[in-house]
Amino acid sequence: MKLKKMLKYILLFDLIIALGLLYGFTKHKNYSKKIHKIHISFKEEGNYFLTDTMVNKLLIQNKLHVKNQAKSMIDLYQLEETVLANPFIEKAVVFLSARNVLNVQIKQREAIARVMNANKPYYIDKQGVKLPVSLHYSARVPVVFGVKTPADLEEVYRFLKEINKDDFLKNEVVGIHKTNKKEFEIRVRSGDYIIVFGKCERLKQKFFNLKAFYSKAFLEDKMKTYKTINLTYHNQVVCTK
């Protein structure tokens, strides 16, 4: 009985060793396999600021030659950090698939305005992050003038966030000017008139008044006759022809 029991333990021990060796061999064989393909995917519809080719170049320029490298040589963390260093990328996930494919999933930053700075124009995104102007892609966003200080930019960003909450305003507003009096003027897609918004305050109420005025004025076909639409007064919209 004792001999049988010992044989069982020996067989079990041998089986564990064999499985361990098999696992180690399989793992070594898997990690020694080479990357034969890089698959880059974007979470947005359309590539916007970046393309597959540009991301590939980004890896090559940083001396990260991934293709035909063994899996064991791939530093996924370093690859992610390299991709995230690009100013147009908000999030990136890099992982290896069982078929020896390196997958790079990218979420690009979404520009909400183009700031025409005296020194150098730039975009700002939904988080208020500055983005350089791209030679590859021109975002269809409002153009902003009059930003001179970080405080100006912070106020403009707050203004833009309110606009982007409303699909109609997001499509209608094409230009924003912050005047020397620290007041806002708006240019729109539907006409040549200027909307005098005033200080960056009572945003919700002013935009509500503007939309209410629009709904009536467009029905009466009066919009083409106005030169300015003034929202600075409480609970009313004042126009000049």
Secondary structure by P-SEA (a helix, b strand, c coil): caaaaaaaaaaaaaaaaaaaaaaaaaaaaaaaccccbbbbbbcccccccccaaaaaaaaaaacccccccccccccaaaaaaaaaccccccbbbbbcccccbbbbbbbbbbbcbbbbcccccccccccccccccccccccbbbbbcccccaaaaaaaaaaaaaaaacaaaaacccccccccccbbbbbbcccccccccccccaaaaaaaaaaaaaaaaaaacccccccbbbccccccccccc
